[in-house]
Amino acid sequence: MGGRPRDRGAARRVAIGIARVAVGACVAVALVNPRPAIAGAPDAFPGAARAYVVVRDGVTLWSAQADDPLPPASLTKLMTALLVAEAGRLDEPVTIGPRAAAARGARLPLRAGVRVSRGDLMTAMLLRSANDACVALAEAVAGGEASFVAAMNRRAAALGLSHTRFRNACGLDATGHAASAADLAILADAALAVPAIAARVREESAVVRRGEDPPVRIATTNALIGRVQGAIGAKTGFTNRAGHCLVGVVERDGVRVTVVLLGARDRWWDAVAMIERAFDASPGVRPRGG
């Protein structure tokens, strides 16, 4: 999750053209619709994703199926990171257990018995979307993943995420594991309010130390970082059931835009178009519908 080989190829293509698109997206949109469609258009980007929401400084500009509970893939890890950060002791070493070492999907990788700090595990989980790091953190914080997932659901309820229910810590496809685009926008705000998370998700790459094993440099799976002006996070995700997912957060001149895409058709190009259009929208205007 968080990026398959074919998706990394797409990200590389985006890396070539995304800056140009970021500058020209508003012009391209204007050719189709000369004025920002923030009034009377509940779905300004039809077909872009199974569900999406675009939020500017707390105001939802456009959305589609924003309250539908859908598989969130590794966007789940924003909640995992929030609980880990709130538990503290990020310098504390964690001994990787056999269950974490055997985790499937995206991996660092980690082998059983290696000691890695909670902070480095969180970096690996957020940037590479490493499931072995994710499971290790859940076990370290709560003694086991089941207990950790129960804590995730309590925290979701406290945040008012009424269309979210977690079944695992990492975002693997599972019956009943779901979140809505609107809920994930709220979760992203809560996660980015924590400095330890905010500092990590804005990095293009990082070095993770793995005890006596050689350190490994990892790159973010988020193609917006370093390529779109003001991009500060937050998380990518992919599973067969969820499709390509993204929480993208951009800040410019004190204005924050958050885009959440679940089951996206082309998450990078569409996210950039949404972001640029949101910054071009008239500030302080609350659109009708959507």
Rosetta blueprint (number, residue, H / E / L):
1 M L
2 G L
3 G L
4 R L
5 P H
6 R H
7 D H
8 R H
9 G H
10 A H
11 A H
12 R H
13 R H
14 V H
15 A H
16 I H
17 G H
18 I H
19 A H
20 R H
21 V H
22 A H
23 V H
24 G H
25 A H
26 C H
27 V H
28 A H
29 V H
30 A H
31 L H
32 V H
33 N L
34 P L
35 R L
36 P L
37 A L
38 I L
39 A L
40 G L
41 A L
42 P L
43 D L
44 A L
45 F L
46 P L
47 G L
48 A L
49 A E
50 R E
51 A E
52 Y E
53 V E
54 V E
55 V E
56 R E
57 D L
58 G L
59 V E
60 T E
61 L E
62 W E
63 S E
64 A E
65 Q L
66 A L
67 D L
68 D L
69 P L
70 L E
71 P L
72 P L
73 A H
74 S H
75 L H
76 T H
77 K H
78 L H
79 M H
80 T H
81 A H
82 L H
83 L H
84 V H
85 A H
86 E H
87 A H
88 G L
89 R L
90 L L
91 D L
92 E L
93 P E
94 V E
95 T E
96 I L
97 G L
98 P H
99 R H
100 A H
101 A H
102 A L
103 A L
104 R L
105 G L
106 A L
107 R L
108 L L
109 P L
110 L L
111 R L
112 A L
113 G L
114 V L
115 R E
116 V E
117 S E
118 R H
119 G H
120 D H
121 L H
122 M H
123 T H
124 A H
125 M H
126 L H
127 L H
128 R L
129 S L
130 A L
131 N H
132 D H
133 A H
134 C H
135 V H
136 A H
137 L H
138 A H
139 E H
140 A H
141 V H
142 A H
143 G L
144 G L
145 E H
146 A H
147 S H
148 F H
149 V H
150 A H
151 A H
152 M H
153 N H
154 R H
155 R H
156 A H
157 A H
158 A H
159 L L
160 G L
161 L L
162 S L
163 H L
164 T L
165 R E
166 F L
167 R L
168 N L
169 A L
170 C L
171 G L
172 L L
173 D L
174 A L
175 T L
176 G L
177 H L
178 A E
179 A E
180 S L
181 A H
182 A H
183 D H
184 L H
185 A H
186 I H
187 L H
188 A H
189 D H
190 A H
191 A H
192 L H
193 A L
194 V L
195 P H
196 A H
197 I H
198 A H
199 A H
200 R H
201 V H
202 R L
203 E L
204 E L
205 S E
206 A E
207 V E
208 V E
209 R E
210 R E
211 G L
212 E L
213 D E
214 P E
215 P E
216 V E
217 R E
218 I E
219 A E
220 T L
221 T L
222 N L
223 A L
224 L L
225 I L
226 G L
227 R L
228 V L
229 Q L
230 G L
231 A E
232 I E
233 G E
234 A E
235 K E
236 T E
237 G E
238 F E
239 T E
240 N L
241 R L
242 A L
243 G E
244 H E
245 C E
246 L E
247 V E
248 G E
249 V E
250 V E
251 E E
252 R E
253 D L
254 G L
255 V E
256 R E
257 V E
258 T E
259 V E
260 V E
261 L E
262 L E
263 G E
264 A E
265 R L
266 D L
267 R H
268 W H
269 W H
270 D H
271 A H
272 V H
273 A H
274 M H
275 I H
276 E H
277 R H
278 A H
279 F H
280 D H
281 A L
282 S L
283 P L
284 G L
285 V L
286 R L
287 P L
288 R L
289 G L
290 G L
